[in-house]
């Protein structure tokens, strides 16, 4: 489904780990994995928070575990225990 949403084969399916960037904020309890042009963001916190996203990466919402997750200028506003996938392709 993800490769269809992004209009082709996702870079996340590629096996080259040297192109993967991982960010984890232990205190805020969020995890972000980027492999251009896609970013997978997981918010594991118990409460509301903003999670920063780099301006260099796409901010188009491809897939979200909750329809209430929002993308702002330089941040994602995910709900508790949610996953957001950002990248290129048609917005969902």
Steps between C-alpha positions, in 0.01 A plus 500: 500500500776747584672463162165568328441810716842642414451443127759225463755299691575641844860574598413334834505163322858548386765298686772771523525594868770764446222725365290476818502769773358414842403753765364400841412735782504284811354769724215598266456136388484537123691322223565623147653306211578682176607356170450771240240578392298318771489551876332266748416665831379306806370684805504275806439768764211498745399858421477765229821635346650652186765294319743700284553415133788629291429755231707294256251212501156473346207602719231330294290260706497158332361283776386554857379269773247768602318754285547765771882509463604842365803640318612856568789713390804308624312258725252215515225505760429130550250350737615266777633162376480587133704457182534748213670442164608808306641506147427571137181402325130574531391626839270271704 
